[in-house]
Amino acid sequence: MWIIFMHVAQVMLSELRTFVLLAELGSAQEVARRLPLTQPAVTRQLQRLEALLDAQLLDRRSKPARLTPTGVAVLAEARKVLAAVEELKQVASQSAEPKGVLRLGLAHALCEPALADGLHELGRRHPAVRLQLASGWSSELLARVDRGELDAAVIHLAGAADAMPPPRGQVLAEDDLVFLVSPQLPLPARPRLEALNRIGWVLTPDTVCGSRGALRAAVERSGVALHVAAEVQDAALQAGLVQRGLGVGVMPRRRAEAWSRMKLRRVSVPGLRLRMTVSLVRALHLGRLARAVDTLEAVLKERLRRQGRRQ
């Protein structure tokens, strides 16, 4: 009996979806193309729904067929039923073991060992989840999450410490950005910004980065343009160029301390403090993948916290 009931419910849900699609698309031919079904199959589904409800939903005298007043009323309730079913599926899927492909974006500036540890732990705890990784600038990754192309992204937001906008998503870590120079350069511990700008800056190519914007604004207030000596994405190459005196580096404190073997010299600029936050942004409807993203969030927060404490 239960099997028969489930079969009838499934058939009726299918017919309700077909009916809603017809109301939205305007023709059985378009509905058939979307599902996909043959046009006669679409017609039969609509006729079965009318028989089940004992009501005429379509006025077939007009071409294309229009909804009758009863059809309009049924359409509103059908949308509610389908929305409730989707919500029920969402609740059920979130409690299930995570499974499937997790499309995860990683900001270029954050590709470091703590992230590798976090991804390894995610795979250990949820072996049925397969990672599909994409790297990019934070602004690009945010747009891809919003478009539904990524399920989640680990991004960073940077800028002047006293003027940063609220970060999106769940904050995983916060850090200062520091200025690094070659120990061979004859500079005081607190050089003027104009002196550093004459040497030039070694920056990432991310022209929309908040820290770069804050740096540019501070330099331009002194009446000169930002002097970029090199644009380099790789952090190790950035550090190497700075070590050789080819420019001034701007890096997160944790990463700068990781390059301590290079003997880079840290200097501070009076009146300019840059800050960054690392956060995890997720898509709205993750289903059973939500638990996997919860795990990743917790693991990365702990790894980054321990890494900051060691350094």
C-alpha positions as CSV (number, residue, x, y, z in Angstrom):
1,M,0.0,0.0,0.0
2,W,2.8,2.4,0.9
3,I,4.6,1.7,-2.4
4,I,1.4,2.5,-4.3
5,F,1.0,5.8,-2.3
6,M,4.6,6.8,-3.0
7,H,4.1,6.1,-6.7
8,V,1.0,8.2,-6.9
9,A,2.7,11.0,-5.0
10,Q,5.6,11.0,-7.3
11,V,3.4,11.0,-10.4
12,M,1.4,13.9,-9.1
13,L,4.5,15.9,-8.3
14,S,5.7,15.3,-11.8
15,E,2.4,16.5,-13.2
16,L,2.4,19.6,-11.0
17,R,5.9,20.5,-12.3
18,T,4.7,20.1,-15.8
19,F,1.7,22.3,-15.1
20,V,3.8,25.0,-13.5
21,L,6.2,24.9,-16.4
22,L,3.4,25.3,-18.9
23,A,2.1,28.3,-17.1
24,E,5.6,29.8,-17.1
25,L,6.7,28.9,-20.7
26,G,3.3,29.3,-22.4
27,S,3.3,26.2,-24.7
28,A,3.4,22.5,-24.4
29,Q,6.1,22.4,-27.1
30,E,8.4,24.5,-24.9
31,V,7.7,22.4,-21.9
32,A,8.5,19.2,-23.8
33,R,11.8,20.7,-24.9
34,R,12.7,21.7,-21.3
35,L,11.9,18.4,-19.5
36,P,12.6,16.7,-22.0
37,L,9.5,14.8,-23.0
38,T,7.5,14.4,-26.2
39,Q,4.6,16.8,-26.7
40,P,2.0,14.1,-26.4
41,A,3.5,13.0,-23.1
42,V,3.2,16.6,-21.8
43,T,-0.5,16.7,-22.9
44,R,-1.2,13.4,-21.2
45,Q,0.3,14.6,-17.9
46,L,-1.9,17.7,-18.0
47,Q,-4.9,15.6,-18.7
48,R,-4.1,13.2,-15.8
49,L,-3.7,16.2,-13.4
50,E,-7.1,17.5,-14.4
51,A,-8.7,14.1,-13.9
52,L,-7.0,13.7,-10.4
53,L,-8.3,17.2,-9.4
54,D,-11.6,16.8,-11.2
55,A,-11.2,20.3,-12.6
56,Q,-10.5,22.0,-15.9
57,L,-7.3,23.8,-15.6
58,L,-6.8,24.9,-19.2
59,D,-9.1,26.7,-21.7
60,R,-8.1,24.8,-24.8
61,R,-10.4,26.9,-27.1
62,S,-7.7,29.6,-27.2
63,K,-4.3,29.0,-29.0
64,P,-2.2,28.6,-27.1
65,A,-4.3,27.3,-24.2
66,R,-4.8,29.6,-21.3
67,L,-5.4,28.9,-17.6
68,T,-9.0,28.9,-16.4
69,P,-9.8,30.7,-13.2
70,T,-9.5,27.4,-11.5
71,G,-6.2,26.8,-13.2
72,V,-4.9,30.1,-11.8
73,A,-5.9,29.2,-8.3
74,V,-4.3,25.7,-8.7
75,L,-1.1,27.2,-10.0
76,A,-0.6,29.2,-6.9
77,E,-1.1,26.2,-4.7
78,A,1.1,24.0,-6.9
79,R,4.0,26.4,-6.5
80,K,3.6,26.2,-2.7
81,V,3.6,22.3,-2.9
82,L,6.7,22.2,-5.0
83,A,8.5,24.7,-2.8
84,A,7.6,22.7,0.3
85,V,9.0,19.5,-1.3
86,E,12.2,21.3,-2.2
87,E,12.6,22.5,1.3
88,L,11.9,19.0,2.7
89,K,14.6,17.6,0.4
90,Q,17.0,20.4,1.5
91,V,16.5,19.4,5.2
92,A,16.9,15.7,4.5
93,S,20.0,16.2,2.4
94,Q,21.7,18.3,5.0
95,S,21.5,15.5,7.6
96,A,22.9,13.0,5.2
97,E,26.5,12.1,4.9
98,P,28.2,14.6,2.5
99,K,28.7,13.2,-1.0
100,G,29.5,14.5,-4.4
101,V,31.7,17.2,-5.9
102,L,32.5,20.2,-3.8
103,R,33.5,23.1,-6.0
104,L,35.9,25.2,-3.9
105,G,37.6,28.5,-4.7
106,L,40.9,29.5,-3.1
107,A,42.3,33.0,-3.3
108,H,45.8,33.2,-4.8
109,A,47.2,34.9,-1.8
110,L,46.0,32.2,0.5
111,C,47.5,29.1,-1.1
112,E,49.6,28.1,1.8
113,P,50.3,24.9,4.0
114,A,47.4,25.6,6.4
115,L,45.0,25.3,3.5
116,A,46.6,22.1,2.3
117,D,46.2,20.6,5.8
118,G,42.6,21.7,5.9
119,L,41.8,20.1,2.6
120,H,43.5,16.9,3.6
121,E,41.5,16.8,6.8
122,L,38.3,17.4,4.9
123,G,39.0,14.4,2.6
124,R,39.8,12.2,5.6
125,R,36.5,13.0,7.4
126,H,34.3,12.9,4.3
127,P,35.8,10.4,1.9
128,A,32.7,10.5,-0.4
129,V,33.3,14.2,-1.2
130,R,35.5,15.0,-4.2
131,L,37.2,18.4,-4.4
132,Q,37.2,20.5,-7.5
133,L,39.6,23.4,-6.8
134,A,39.8,26.7,-8.5
135,S,42.2,29.6,-7.7
136,G,41.7,33.2,-8.5
137,W,41.5,36.7,-7.1
138,S,39.1,37.1,-4.2
139,S,36.8,39.4,-6.2
140,E,36.5,36.9,-9.0
141,L,35.8,34.0,-6.6
142,L,33.0,36.0,-4.9
143,A,31.3,36.6,-8.2
144,R,31.6,32.9,-9.1
145,V,29.9,31.9,-5.8
146,D,27.1,34.4,-6.4
147,R,26.6,33.0,-9.9
148,G,26.4,29.4,-8.6
149,E,29.6,28.3,-10.3
150,L,31.3,27.6,-6.9
151,D,29.9,26.0,-3.7
152,A,32.3,27.9,-1.4
153,A,35.4,30.0,-1.5
154,V,38.2,31.0,0.9
155,I,39.0,34.6,0.2
156,H,40.7,37.5,1.8
157,L,39.7,41.2,2.3
158,A,42.5,43.8,2.8
159,G,42.7,47.5,3.3
160,A,43.5,50.3,5.7
161,A,42.9,49.0,9.2
162,D,40.6,51.9,10.2
163,A,38.5,51.8,7.0
164,M,37.9,48.2,6.1
165,P,34.3,47.1,5.1
166,P,32.7,44.2,7.0
167,P,34.0,40.9,5.5
168,R,31.6,38.5,3.7
169,G,31.1,35.0,5.1
170,Q,32.7,33.5,8.2
171,V,35.9,35.0,9.3
172,L,38.7,32.4,9.7
173,A,41.6,34.6,10.6
174,E,42.9,38.2,10.8
175,D,46.4,39.5,10.3
176,D,48.4,42.6,9.8
177,L,50.1,43.4,6.5
178,V,53.7,44.4,7.0
179,F,56.3,46.2,4.8
180,L,59.4,44.3,4.0
181,V,62.7,45.7,2.5
182,S,66.2,44.3,1.8
183,P,68.5,44.6,4.8
184,Q,71.0,46.2,2.4
185,L,68.9,49.3,1.9
186,P,69.9,52.3,4.1
187,L,66.5,53.0,5.6
188,P,65.4,53.9,9.1
189,A,63.0,51.7,11.1
190,R,60.1,54.1,10.3
191,P,60.8,55.5,6.8
192,R,58.5,58.0,5.2
193,L,56.1,56.6,2.7
194,E,57.6,58.8,-0.1
195,A,61.0,57.1,0.5
196,L,59.6,53.6,0.0
197,N,57.6,54.7,-3.0
198,R,60.8,56.0,-4.7
199,I,62.3,52.5,-4.3
200,G,59.1,51.0,-5.8
201,W,56.7,48.3,-4.7
202,V,56.6,44.6,-5.3
203,L,52.9,43.7,-5.4
204,T,50.5,41.1,-6.7
205,P,48.8,41.8,-10.0
206,D,45.4,42.1,-8.3
207,T,44.6,45.7,-9.1
208,V,41.3,45.7,-7.2
209,C,43.0,44.5,-4.0
210,G,41.9,46.7,-1.0
211,S,45.5,46.9,0.4
212,R,46.8,48.1,-2.9
213,G,44.0,50.7,-3.1
214,A,44.8,51.9,0.4
215,L,48.5,52.1,-0.4
216,R,47.8,54.0,-3.6
217,A,45.5,56.5,-1.9
218,A,48.2,57.1,0.8
219,V,50.9,57.7,-1.8
220,E,48.8,59.9,-3.9
221,R,48.0,62.1,-0.9
222,S,51.6,63.1,-1.0
223,G,51.2,64.3,-4.5
224,V,52.9,61.5,-6.4
225,A,51.8,58.3,-8.3
226,L,52.2,54.8,-6.9
227,H,55.5,53.4,-8.2
228,V,55.1,49.7,-8.9
229,A,58.5,48.1,-9.4
230,A,57.2,44.6,-10.1
231,E,53.9,42.7,-10.2
232,V,54.4,39.1,-9.1
233,Q,51.8,36.5,-8.1
234,D,54.2,34.0,-6.5
235,A,55.0,34.9,-2.8
236,A,58.4,33.2,-2.9
237,L,59.4,35.2,-6.0
238,Q,58.1,38.4,-4.3
239,A,60.3,37.7,-1.3
240,G,63.3,37.0,-3.5
241,L,62.9,40.3,-5.4
242,V,62.6,42.2,-2.1
243,Q,65.7,40.5,-0.7
244,R,67.7,41.7,-3.6
245,G,66.5,45.3,-3.1
246,L,64.4,45.5,-6.2
247,G,61.4,46.8,-4.3
248,V,59.3,47.0,-1.1
249,G,57.1,44.0,-0.3
250,V,53.7,44.1,1.4
251,M,52.8,40.7,2.9
252,P,50.7,39.2,5.7
253,R,52.7,39.0,8.9
254,R,52.4,35.2,9.0
255,R,53.8,34.8,5.6
256,A,56.6,37.4,6.2
257,E,57.7,35.5,9.2
258,A,57.8,32.3,7.2
259,W,60.5,33.9,5.1
260,S,62.7,34.8,8.1
261,R,65.6,32.8,6.6
262,M,65.9,35.5,3.9
263,K,66.6,38.0,6.6
264,L,64.1,40.5,5.2
265,R,63.8,43.6,7.2
266,R,60.4,44.8,8.5
267,V,59.7,48.5,8.6
268,S,56.7,50.5,9.6
269,V,55.2,53.5,8.0
270,P,53.9,56.3,10.3
271,G,50.2,56.8,9.9
272,L,49.6,53.7,7.6
273,R,48.4,50.4,9.0
274,L,47.1,47.7,6.6
275,R,45.0,44.8,7.7
276,M,43.5,41.6,6.2
277,T,40.8,39.1,7.0
278,V,40.5,35.6,5.7
279,S,36.9,34.3,5.4
280,L,34.9,31.4,4.0
281,V,32.0,32.3,1.8
282,R,29.4,29.7,0.8
283,A,26.6,29.4,-1.7
284,L,23.0,29.5,-0.3
285,H,21.9,26.0,-1.1
286,L,24.5,23.3,-0.5
287,G,22.3,20.4,0.4
288,R,24.3,17.5,1.9
289,L,27.6,19.3,1.0
290,A,26.8,21.9,3.8
291,R,28.3,19.5,6.4
292,A,31.5,19.2,4.4
293,V,31.8,23.0,4.2
294,D,31.1,23.2,8.0
295,T,34.0,20.8,8.5
296,L,36.3,22.8,6.3
297,E,35.4,26.0,8.1
298,A,36.2,24.6,11.5
299,V,39.4,22.9,10.4
300,L,40.8,26.0,8.6
301,K,39.9,28.3,11.5
302,E,41.8,26.0,13.9
303,R,44.8,25.5,11.6
304,L,45.2,29.3,10.9
305,R,44.8,30.0,14.6
306,R,47.5,27.6,15.6
307,Q,49.8,28.9,12.8
308,G,49.4,32.5,14.0
309,R,50.1,31.4,17.6
310,R,53.3,29.6,16.6
311,Q,54.6,32.7,14.8
